Amino acid sequence: MFNKNLKSILTAFILAVVLIAFYANSYSQNSGDDKTVIKLPSMQCGTCKKKITKALKQIEGVKDVEINVDTKEAKVTYDNAVVNLTQLEGAITAAGYDANDKKADATAYEKLDDCCKVPKEK
């Protein structure tokens, strides 16, 4: 009887160890998430925010986008196994906005609403 109980306990322990190892492995595979802050110096208004958000969310691997018009920053959560910072910046510049030190695509910028264009200095 004692050996049978010991065998059951040992089996349960081994099963628990295997399950913990499996969980740890699956967790590490999901840990490709990365967060970055992208400066948006040419962003002017809520319309800009919507367009930049849309451009970023269309990229495979982007999980979350938070844009603050006042600080002119985008906080992006993404899977770094699928997409990288250069691609995120490229989507923003292709939409007509500056991203960090990357300049907006000139053609896309010209198509922006007037409220989204940087006011010209006098």
Residue, then its C-alpha position, 0 to 999 in steps of 0.5 A: m500500500f505504501n509503495k502504491n501511494l509513493k508511486s502515485i505521488l512520484t507520478a504526480f510530481i513528474l507530471a507537474v514538472v513536465l507541465i511546468a516545463f511546457y508552460a515555461n517553454s510556451y511562455s518564452q515563445n510568446s516573449g517576443d513582444d517589444k515596446t518602443v516609443i516613436k517620436l512624431p515631430s510633424m504630428q499636429c492633430g487628432t486626424c494625424k493620430k487616427k492616420i498614424t494609428k491606422a498605418l501602424k495597426q495594418i502592420e502584421g505583428v503590431k499588437d497595440v498603439e497608443i498615440n499622445v498628440d500633446t507629447k507627439e509620441a507613439k507607444v507601440t507594442y509589437d512582436n519583434a519576431v515579425v516586425n522591427l522598428t525600421q518597418l514601424e517608422g517606414a509605415i509612419t513616413a509612408a503615411g506622410y509623417d516624420a518618425n523619429d529622425k526619418k522624414a515623411d514621404a513628400t508625396a504622402y505629405e502633400k496629400l495630407d489635410d491642411c490641419c495635418k501639415v506643419p505650419k510654415e514659418k513666416 
